Amino acid sequence: MDFEDRFFSAEDGLKLHARIYEPVKELGGTVVCLPGLTRNRRDFHDLALHLSRKTAMHYRVICMDYRGRGRSEYDPDFTHYNVITEAEDVLTGLAALGVEHADFIGTSRGGIIIHFLAAMRPSLLKSIVLNDIGPVIEGSGLMQIKAYLGRGPKPKDWTDAINIQKTLHAREFPALTNRDWEIHAKALYRETEHGAVVADYDPELIKTLVSIDPAVPLATIWTQFEGLGRHRLMTIRGENSKLLSKSTVDEMAKRHPKMQLVTVLGQGHAPMLWTAELPEKIAAFLG
């Protein structure tokens, strides 16, 4: 078995899930992977295998499912689907798993959570990898996410699920192969016991985006970003990203001069972490 499933209780009693990849040799450290808004631990499978098995240092990799995603329980109150609650859940889970220090990798929402973890528990974090996220979220990119989550078609089967994702995102991701689209779709969707293919998150999660107004600028988190200054930082940006702008990345580099930047050609928000030699680049950065 490549991994094991662990469950723990949040402070409010909700049962939450994490997937653990143990190192094949002597432990070189722990890496915590935090997914995007509607994503789950499967986004990190190939990266986790690489970090736990194929690097000079073999890491223990912990991939989290937030409440309402993957194998974690759905919250009866959708307002609990927020960054602060999810950051607290991460802290609770890592305490249950005995993790005192770790490297962190965060895609989109996961990167925002990392900003707040650095403020809440700075001693917990070592090196940080932000995947297509920073202190400024472009409103146009967020509105695009809101639109396709709210009106996205329901797949009839796995082939349809793959084609839906291609139709929605192919323009921003011309670099992806047919195999990449299949991996992407099988990470996002799951098959029910009745054979239906459904998105692997609580539909109530979409309600958290209803109040977003394109006419009102989104709040920035530069103050929290300053807290990352004591940590080694790599930022990955998709060349076609509409959520993380080049001007924001340039400002991040000014405020964190040692930040390492990787631009992934032919991809948008957010780059797929099994592609473009990203496992090797991330391993080299962490090592």
N, C-alpha and C positions, 0 to 999 in steps of 0.2 A: 504494500500500500504506500502511495506517495505521500500521504498526509493523514492526519487524524482530525476528527471533529470534536471540538470542546464547547460546552455550553456553560454559561454563567448567568447570574441574576443581576439586573440593573438595580439601582437604589430603590426604584418604585416596584420591583418585583417582576418586571418583564423578563422573559427568558431570551437571552441573546446568544449569538453563535460566533465562533471564530474557527478558522481552519489553520492547523499547525503543520508546517513542514520541518521535520527535524533534520539536522545536518547529518550527512553520511559519515563524516569524520569528526574530529575534535571541534567543538563549538568555537567559532570565530567571533560570535556576537549575535545579537538579535536584531531583526529587521521587522518593522511593523508597517503593513500596507493598508492604506485607507482609500476606499473607492469613491467614485463620483456620486452625484445626487441620487440617481436611480439604479446605480450599479451595485455589484457585490463582489465577493472574494474571488470568483472565477476569473475576473479580469487579470489577476496576478499569477495565474497558475504556472505559465511557462517561465515567467521571471522568477517565481519562487523555486521552481525546480532548478533553475540555473544557479541561483544564489546558495541553495542548500546542498548542491551536488557537484557543480562544475567549476567553481572558482577556487583560487588558491586558499582563501579563507572560506570555510563552510559555515553558513549562517543558519540560525533557527529563524524561520520566517512565519510571521503571524499575520493572517489576512482576515480582516474584520468584516462582518455583516452588520450594518447599523440596524437599529430597530426598524421594522417595516420592510426590510430587504432580505433577500436570500432566505436562510434558515432561521433568522431571528423572528420572534413573534411580532405581529402587527400591533401597533398601539391603538387602543380604542379612541384616543384623543389625538387627532392629527396635528394639533398645535405643538405636540411634543416632538414633531419632526423638525428640529431646529439645531443649529450648529452648537449651541452651548450644551443642550441636553446630550447630543451625540458625543461631544468632547468628554463630558462627564462619564458617559457609558464606556468610552475608550479607556479612561483612567481606571474605572471599576474593573473592566476586563483584564487589563494588564496587571492590576494588583492581584486579581484572582490567579493569574498565570505566573505570578512571582517575578515580573519584569520590573527592574529598577532603572535600567538605562537601555536605550535602543536607538538605532537609526530609523528614520521615518521616511516613507514614500507616500505621497498623497496626490491622487488625481482629482482635479477640479474641487468638488466639495471637500474631499479629503485633505487637500492642501490648505483650504480655509480653516478646517479643524486644527491642522498643525499650527497655524498662526496663533490660535487661542490656547492650544496646549502649551506653547512656549511661554505664554503669559501665566497660565495656571500652574504649570509644573516644569519650570525651565530645566531643572536638573535631570529630567527624564530623557531629554532629547540629546542625541549626539549629532550625527550628520543628517541633513534633510534634503530630500529630492521633491521638488514641486513639479507636477506634470500639468502644464498648461493652465496655470493659475498664479495669481499674484494679488497685490493689495487693491487693484482696481479691476472690477468686472465691467466689461463693456455692455451697456444696456441692450444694444442691438443683438449681441450674441445670446444674452439671456432671454430676450423675447423670441428668438428663433427656437431655443430649447423649449420654452413655454408652448409655442405653437405646435411643434411636432409631438410633444407629450400629450397635449390636450386633444389633438385631432388625428393622431396616428392610427392607421388601420390595424385591425386585429388579424393576426396571421391564421390561415387555415391549416397550415402544416409547416414543417421545418423549411422546405424549399421556399414557401411563401414568406416566411420570417426573414430569410436571407435576402430575398428580393426586395422586401420592404426596406430593409436597412440600406441596401444599395441605392434604391430610389431616393431615400431621404438624404443620404450623405455622400454619394459618389462624387459630386462636384468638388467637395472639400477634400476628398480622400482618393485622388486618382492613383496614388502609389499602391493601394491595397490590391492584393491578388484575390482570386476566388476563394482560396483557402483562408485568407485573412478574414473575409466577410463571413465565412462559415464559423470560424472561431469567435468572432465578435458577436454574431447572433446567438450562438449557443452559450455565451456568457450572459447575455441580456435576458434571454427567455428560458423557461423551463417547461417540461412536459408534465401535465397532471396525470393522475392515476387513470383518468378516462381518455388519455391520449391527446388532449387539447394542448396547444402551445400558447403559453401566456407569458406576459412580462413578469419578471421575478421580483416584484415589489408591490406594496400596498397601493392600490389606485387612489386612496385618499391623500397620498403624498403630493399629488398634483395640485390639491387645494392650497398648498403653501405658496404656490406661484400666482394665485388669482389676483392678489392685491398689487402685483408689480405694475407700475404705470410707466410707460415709455417716456412720458413727459417729465418725470421726476428723476433726477440723477441718483444713481445708487450710492450708498455710503461706501467710503473707502476704509481700508484697514492699515494705513501706513504706520500708525502707532504700533500695532501688533507686529508689523513687518520689522520695525526697528528692533524688536525683541529677538529676531532671528540673527541679529548681527554677531552674537557670540557663538553661533554654530556654523559649521561648514555647510555650504549651500550649492546645490545644482538646480537649475531651472531648465525644464524641457518645454519648448514651445513648438506647436505645429505651425508650419509655414503659412497655412491658410486659416489659422485660428481667428474666430470672430469674438472670442471671449477674452483673450489675453493679447493686448496690442503690443506692437513693437515699441511704441513710445513708453509704455508701462515697463517693459523689460529693460529699456535703456535707463529709466529712472531707478529701477531696482539695482542695476549694476553700479550706478553712482553711489547709492546708499549702502551697498554691500559690495565693495570693490573686488573681493576675492570670489564672488559668485561665479560659478562655472555655468556657461550657457550652451545648450544643445538645441539646434533648430532642426526639426524633422521635416524634410522636404516632402511635398506631395501629400501632407496630412493636415487636418484641421484640429478641431477640439473634440476629444483630446487624443494625442498620439497613442497608438496601440503599443503597449509596453513589451510585446513579444517581437516587434518589427524593428527595422532600421538599426540593427545591432545595439538596441537599447539595453538588453540584459548585460552585454559585455561592457558598455559604457558606464552603466550604473554600478556594476561590480568593481570596475577600475576606480570609480570615484569613491565608493565606500571603503575600498581597500587602502 
